[in-house]
Amino acid sequence: MGIVLGDNQYGKAEVRVVRLDRDGERHAVTDLNVSTTLSGDLADTHLTGANDKVLATDTQKNTVFAFARDGIGEIEDFGLRLARHFVATQPSIHRARVAIERFPWARLDVGGVPAAHSFARSAEGTRLAVVHHDGERSWVTGGIRDLTVLNSTDSEFWGFPRDRYTTLAETKDRILATAVAASWRFGRTEDVDWAGAYTTARAALLTAFADTYSYSLQQTLYAMGARVLEHVPEIVEVRLSLPNKHHFLSDLSAFGLDNPDEVYYAADRPYGLIEGTVLRDDAPEPGLAWS
Ligand SMILES: O=c1[nH]c(=O)c2[nH]c(=O)[nH]c2[nH]1
């Protein structure tokens, strides 16, 4: 019986870097959580402890801050710059993955005037990017998480099987709420308007959620993914993870009160978790590119 080293990777997780862009009095905030993951010719450190091929995770962290000094720009580009740097400059490193979350700060409005240097964390969703680079090719996924949305009607759920354990009542009118987590795979990495793709994809998710008359969250999921593909040509595949944030009508009869679909209990767990992929039928193979 022999023992061998299998797949391995290492990096610095969750580097929190905040950059201010100062345009005179007017500032802009870029607030990121960056995780770098490297792999390659790293057997020695595992087998003998020789570290001559190990770019320290501390160095990886420092690189994130140093690159931020030159400006961050779109997170997909920032990730590409970092991933390519690690592979290009370290002979032992053959693959790099850089995952970035961008937390949303909205400029405050003070008496109808946009504030120069005051912001509030907003609920518009956390923007995501994951970049892979293998020395020759790069792959990029974008995405969003924590985009919480609710439809107060135009949602039904009925027609499901009833077995001896089924208690759920059929409904022709319910609240449909979810916290959207989506990631989308780009078919190319050159000449992509990352900011425009993000804005359009986010808007597509929201409008499809709002204007789809829903018979299930699964149906809404498909509509949302398809809408992104219809509006952003560079995106070839969308993966969605949608928790069904159940709202149960509160039974007020013990108090002699009726409840004409007005008072709900928002349960936080358990929750249905509806997940799916919507893609172009001619989407290229993903390569290294996912999550
Ligand atoms: O949209 C829904 N899909 C389900 O699969 C499901 N299951 C459930 O209990 N409620 C719902 N709602």
The ligand as a MOL file (V3000), in Angstrom:
LIG
                    3D

  0  0  0     0  0            999 V3000
M  V30 BEGIN CTAB
M  V30 COUNTS 12 13 0 0 0
M  V30 BEGIN ATOM
M  V30 1 O -42.0240 27.1540 -5.6490 0
M  V30 2 C -41.9990 26.1660 -4.9200 0
M  V30 3 N -41.3380 25.0500 -5.3360 0
M  V30 4 C -41.2850 23.9210 -4.5840 0
M  V30 5 O -40.6580 22.9100 -4.9870 0
M  V30 6 C -41.9370 23.9400 -3.3450 0
M  V30 7 N -42.0790 23.0180 -2.3340 0
M  V30 8 C -42.7950 23.6110 -1.3530 0
M  V30 9 O -43.1040 23.0540 -0.2580 0
M  V30 10 N -43.1360 24.8730 -1.7080 0
M  V30 11 C -42.6150 25.1050 -2.9370 0
M  V30 12 N -42.6270 26.1950 -3.7460 0
M  V30 END ATOM
M  V30 BEGIN BOND
M  V30 1 2 1 2
M  V30 2 1 2 3
M  V30 3 1 2 12
M  V30 4 1 3 4
M  V30 5 2 4 5
M  V30 6 1 4 6
M  V30 7 1 6 7
M  V30 8 2 6 11
M  V30 9 1 7 8
M  V30 10 2 8 9
M  V30 11 1 8 10
M  V30 12 1 10 11
M  V30 13 1 11 12
M  V30 END BOND
M  V30 END CTAB
M  END
